[in-house]
């Protein structure tokens, strides 16, 4: 069985990075608005979790292309033997 390519290996890091960037942005906006550091950290944590879930759900909603379908069929055949 082939090992995952670089794009497949870096996809989780991309999701975490995008969520982290949005969380930092949200935390800074709340902190600058309220001058309450704890509230900014709370909103940053909430934004991180919500963004991560939304990005993951959108990634699951994408239909697999022809190569992915072939790969899934091969994995199913290998698991059956």
Secondary structure in CASP SS format (residue, H / E / C, confidence):
PFRMAT SS
TARGET T0000
AUTHOR 0000-0000-0000
METHOD secondary structure of the structure
MODEL  1
X C 1.00
X C 1.00
X C 1.00
X C 1.00
X C 1.00
X H 1.00
X H 1.00
X H 1.00
X H 1.00
X H 1.00
X H 1.00
X H 1.00
X H 1.00
X H 1.00
X H 1.00
X H 1.00
X H 1.00
X H 1.00
X H 1.00
X H 1.00
X H 1.00
X H 1.00
X H 1.00
X H 1.00
X H 1.00
X H 1.00
X H 1.00
X H 1.00
X H 1.00
X H 1.00
X H 1.00
X H 1.00
X H 1.00
X H 1.00
X C 1.00
X C 1.00
X H 1.00
X H 1.00
X H 1.00
X H 1.00
X H 1.00
X H 1.00
X H 1.00
X H 1.00
X H 1.00
X H 1.00
X H 1.00
X H 1.00
X H 1.00
X H 1.00
X H 1.00
X H 1.00
X H 1.00
X H 1.00
X H 1.00
X H 1.00
X H 1.00
X H 1.00
X H 1.00
X H 1.00
X H 1.00
X C 1.00
X C 1.00
X C 1.00
X C 1.00
X H 1.00
X H 1.00
X H 1.00
X H 1.00
X H 1.00
X H 1.00
X H 1.00
X H 1.00
X H 1.00
X H 1.00
X H 1.00
X H 1.00
X H 1.00
X H 1.00
X H 1.00
X C 1.00
END
